[in-house]
Amino acid sequence: GEKWPVNNEMKPYVVEAETQLKAYQPETGDFKILAVNLSTSNDNLIKSCTMTGVPHDNLHAWLEPHMKEIEKLKKAGNREEANKIVGELKESMERYHEYFN
């Protein structure tokens, strides 16, 4: 029942991504810019990773599908599609908090 630990250097990038997702306005937000910003946050998250072992493996089990959603957002053809993907990304962040601290 305990959460996997995440190194402190990575946490600001998780918060950054969450802040970007929460600030996105489904009616007027630029989902292409959001996708680029989320991708940058993830790149920084990955660069700051010093985790090893099982916690690291479990983080990657969460991160890989999350990254695929960001790639889908980059390719979204319209707002409706983008907003659905943003919803998936928000759910992904909820899963992160279920399993990591």
C-alpha positions in Angstrom: 0.0 0.0 0.0 3.0 2.4 0.2 3.8 4.7 -2.7 7.0 4.5 -4.7 9.5 7.2 -3.9 10.4 9.7 -6.6 13.6 11.7 -6.3 13.2 15.3 -5.3 14.9 16.6 -8.5 12.1 15.2 -10.6 9.1 16.5 -8.6 9.2 20.1 -9.9 8.6 18.8 -13.4 5.7 16.7 -12.4 4.2 19.8 -10.7 5.0 21.8 -13.8 3.1 19.4 -16.1 0.1 19.3 -13.7 0.0 23.1 -13.6 0.0 23.3 -17.4 -2.8 20.7 -17.6 -4.9 22.5 -15.0 -4.4 25.9 -16.7 -5.5 24.6 -20.1 -8.9 26.0 -21.1 -10.8 23.5 -23.2 -12.8 26.1 -25.1 -9.9 28.5 -25.9 -6.6 26.9 -25.0 -3.9 26.3 -27.6 -3.4 22.5 -27.4 -0.4 22.5 -29.7 1.5 24.8 -27.3 0.3 22.7 -24.4 1.7 19.6 -26.1 5.1 21.2 -26.6 5.2 22.5 -23.0 4.3 19.1 -21.6 6.9 17.5 -23.8 9.5 19.9 -22.5 8.5 19.2 -18.9 8.8 15.4 -19.6 12.2 15.9 -21.2 13.4 17.7 -18.0 11.8 15.0 -15.8 13.7 12.3 -17.6 17.0 14.3 -17.5 16.6 14.8 -13.8 16.0 11.1 -13.1 18.5 9.4 -10.7 16.1 6.6 -9.7 17.1 3.0 -9.8 15.6 -0.4 -9.3 12.0 -1.2 -8.9 10.8 2.4 -8.2 12.5 3.4 -11.5 10.9 0.6 -13.4 7.5 1.4 -12.0 7.9 5.1 -12.9 8.7 4.1 -16.5 5.6 1.9 -16.5 3.6 5.1 -15.8 5.7 7.4 -17.9 5.7 5.6 -21.2 1.9 5.6 -21.7 1.9 9.2 -20.5 4.4 10.2 -23.1 2.4 8.5 -25.8 -0.6 10.6 -24.8 1.5 13.7 -25.2 2.6 12.6 -28.7 -1.1 12.0 -29.6 -1.8 15.6 -28.4 0.9 16.9 -30.6 -0.9 15.3 -33.6 -4.4 16.1 -32.6 -6.3 17.5 -35.6 -9.0 19.5 -33.7 -10.0 20.8 -30.3 -12.5 18.0 -29.6 -9.8 15.3 -30.1 -7.3 17.4 -28.2 -9.6 17.9 -25.2 -10.2 14.1 -25.0 -6.4 13.6 -24.9 -6.0 16.3 -22.3 -8.6 14.4 -20.2 -6.5 11.2 -20.6 -3.4 13.1 -19.5 -5.2 14.5 -16.4 -6.2 10.9 -15.5 -2.6 9.8 -16.0 -1.5 12.4 -13.5 -4.1 11.1 -11.0 -2.6 7.6 -11.5 0.9 9.0 -10.9 -0.3 10.3 -7.5 -1.9 7.0 -6.7 1.4 5.2 -7.0 4.2 7.7 -6.4 5.1 10.3 -3.7 
